[in-house]
Amino acid sequence: MQSQRLFQLAMASALVTSAIIIAPPAHAASFFPDVNPTNEEGKAIIQLAERGIIFKDIKPGDENYGAIAALANAGIINGANGYYYPTQHITREQMSKMIAKGFGLTNTSNTQLPFTDVKKGNEFEPHIKALFANGITKGTSATTFGPKSNVKRSQLAAFVVRAEKLQGNATVYANQFKQDYIFASYGGLEPAEDIFTWHEEEDMTESITITPIKEGTGKLVITGFTDDSEDFTDIFYLVHVKNVNGKLKVTLEEVNENDYIENLPLDLSESQLPFMPAEVTVQNTNGQPLASNLYNFNQQDQTLSILQNGQFIVTFSNGTQQQKMAADVYSYDFVRSIDLYHLTDELILTTQELPFEPTHVALESFGFEPVPVKATILNGQLHVTPKAEGLAILHLTGKNDQTAYIYIESKKIAGHWAFLVSEDEDEF
């Protein structure tokens, strides 16, 4: 978990200091005479119009407005020259193409259509087959599809939304949370990859569709990003997948992360303690003891759990030896983890803590920030002193061309310098 935590810090630092700007699609703002641009709803409508989500001839009070906006936001429909033409007709065969493409529906090679009015080899045949194979349409009768029959475009919007519900998927939109983009990740100690999924190409998008795989409940984190503030916002869900009338259906339940946190015990055998502790006490940064029901030390397994986020001073002892370390307890994607920091003004790592005896060290930092530590090699030992809070990479080399990367985070905890150390023998 330490390597994962340091990688998260590295990515956050790179994003904050990066000059890369993710720009929304360029669309001219549409002006609605009946919209107040100063209130919250008006600002949201204008934002959607600027991003091309609302078409010029669709007003907030119109029938099917919500369905049309949702489909446009998902990229399923785009109108023509900024207009949606809600009262004009399209044919059922055209409708089949829009729905099949919009939802990525496919058909099996042995799908046989019962419709005598659908010509083989026709442009729309594979799309009609896709709808039929996935149970989205049954046709106008048992033997006809009515491919040339007209369908109002406004009716189409509502029809596709119903088709999505029949399919069992659930879609989350960035504008639900006033975000420009969103991406998804599994939460919890055991990711629910066998319960639900989503398209991998939807890593940074305006909508994400969750697809069921099997019955069960898993955890999902939707992270939103806004261009203006460059802030990330996390929204937490329980994803329930149930069999409803023979079809798997996804239901999203937005929850408070703290109500469903899982605690990941810290394995003390990996914490570079010089002895196996027999007793552990925990204090907050003001020196007050933490209540015994808020942490757990398992001497047999040599694991430590702290059930409250924050920074703490942890004292380990075995009766004859004692060592104090700082603990940073944090939550990430429904999991509460602990990082242990060395409390010292100078960190000294010997060959017992390093993969080999180093002969040279080179310093790197993340983003455009100065390197926060000073590092030297003295008598085969690595000496690290802090210059500022931050994260750095130490590239070590040895006598026999060995190479390793040490990740060092330096920060102040309870008024003292503290170091978090993790190593990676592969290239960063």
Residue, then its C-alpha position, 0 to 999 in steps of 0.5 A: m500500500q505504501s507504493q500505491r500511496l506514493f504513486q497517488l501522491a505523485m500523480a496528484s502532484a503531477l496533475v496540480t503542477s502540469a501545464i496540460i489543460i483538458a478543454p471541453p468541446a468548442h460550441a457557441a453558447s446558445f441564448f435562451p430568452d426564458v432562462n435566467p443566466t444568474n441563477e443555478e439552473g440558468k447557469a447549468i442550462i447555459q453550460l450544457a448549451e455551450r458544451g453542445i448538450i442542449f439543442k437550440d430548438i429544445k426548451p427546458g419546459d418541452e416534453n421529453y426535454g430531459a430524455i433528449a438532453a440525456l441522450a445528447n450528453a451520452g453522445i447517442i444523438n447530435g441533431a443537425n447544425g445545432y438543431y434537433y427538429p423534435t417534431q420531424h419524423i424518422t423511420r423505424e429503420q433509422m431508429s434501429k441504427m441510432i439505438a444500436k450504435g448508441f448502446g453498442l448493441t451487437n447481434t450473433s451471426n445466427t440471429q434470425l429475424p421473423f420480419t418479412d419486411v426487412k430485406k437481407g443485406n439492407e443497410f439497416e438489417p444488422h441494426i434491427k437484428a441487434l435490437f431484436a437479439n437484445g430484446i429491445t424491439k419486437g416489431t409492429s407485429a409478429t412478422t413485421f418491423g415496419p422499417k419505413s414507418n415514421v417515428k417522432r424524434s421526441q418519441l425516440a428520445a423517450f424510447v431509447v431511455r426505456a431501452e436502456k432500462l430494459q437492457g439493465n444498465a445504469t448511466v452516470y452523467a458528469n453534469q449530474f454533479k456539475q463536473d466537466y468530466i468523470f471517470a470510474s474505479y472499483g472500491g473496496l478491498e475486493p473489487a467487484e470486477d465480476i459483478f459489474t463493468w464499464h467500457e475502458e475507453e470511458d476513462m475521462t468522459e461526460s458519461i459512464t454506463i455501468t453494465p451488469i455481469k452477475e448478481g451481487t453488490g459492489k462498490l464504485v467510485i465516480t471521480g469528477f473533474t472541472d476545468d475551471s478549478e482543476d479540482f477532483t470530486d469523488i462520488f461513492y456508490l453501492v452497485h446492486v445487481k439483481n435478476v429482475n424477470g430473467k434479466l440482470k438490472v443495475t441499481l446505483e445507490e449513492v452513499n457516504e464513504n465513511d458508512y461503508i469503509e473497510n479497514l486494511p490492517l497494516d502488516l508490521s513485518e513490512s514496516q522496518l521496525p527493528f523488533m517484533p512489538a508486544e505492545v502498541t499504544v496510539q496517541n493523537t498529535n496533541g499527545q492524548p491517548l486514542a480510545s482503545n476501541l479505535y485501534n487494534f493490535n494483533q500480536q500474533d499476526q503482527t498487524l495494526s488497524i486504526l479505525q479513525n482517519g488522521q495523524f497519530i503517534v504510535t509507540f511500539s515496545n517489546g518490554t526492553q525496546q521502544q520505538k515511536m513512529a508517526a501514522d497517517v491514516y486515510s481513506y481511498d476508494f472505500v478502504r482505510s489504510i495506514d502509512l507509517y513514517h520514521l520520526t527523525d531529523e535525518l533518515i539513515l538507511t543501511t544495507q539492511e533496509l536497502p536492496f544493496e550497498p549504494t555507491h551513488v544517489a541521484l535525486e528527482s522530484f515530481g512536477f515543477e517543485p524543487v526536490p524536497v530532500k537532500a541525499t548523500i552516500l556515506n560509508g555505504q549508507l543512505h543519509v536523507t535530510p529534509k528541506a521541505e515537505g514533498l515527494a522525491i525519487l532517489h535513484l540508487t546505483g551499486k557497485n555491480d550496476q545494480t539499480a533501485y528507486i526509493y520513494i521518499e515523502s517528507k512531512k511535518i507531523a506533530g511538529h516533527w519531521a517524518f519520512l515515508v519510505s518505499e522502494d521499487e527495483d524496477e525503473f520508475 
